[in-house]
Amino acid sequence: MPRASDKIPASYPILLEDIKLRIRTAQVKAALSVNRELIELYWHIGRSIVKRQRTEGWGKSIVKRLSQDIQKEFAGIMGFSPQNLWYMRAFYTAWTD
């Protein structure tokens, strides 16, 4: 038999909807923040590769080695293959004057 204290107050559904909305909003903000940070990281990596190519003559073998070293240090994290590093370079050059 339900107790009187188990009865849901009339204001409860409003509170629940408010909390659900705040959780969803926080999730979206967190995702946007992560995306912004990743874009900045990819921009930086691309810029670093371009600078080294210009000043030190970096080529495919150095970018491949960079990819291997990054993947070794951050095992399990995807997205740092040699091809992706070249995409980061292309991203930087596409959005640079």
Steps between C-alpha positions, in 0.01 A plus 500: 500500500647839399585742776387861495866607473532295178247717318662709228444874549321688223815705433716190445443466120607861450816444705579181309459671161722789613774264614480293180527817292803617700669160459442504123627858478812410697560200274480719188730763653751230597496353147550845347787570737669171412456570128647848538804359682552231237479754219763712675719192550472397132573859392811508719625164372441605141679831557792323667542265205484787248758703695740206522456423133595858416791531741632144526377331183277246673360233272285189510742294707512756783121535506470121506744485793310776680180300458662186638643680801169670581312170471757327719472765772120516487411137432133447436433854381396503137551775244876546475583282201742645243205570270318688773809707574505595131131591529588724796766665286248547220249644748756755613604599148139522378415756770820704490557803281 
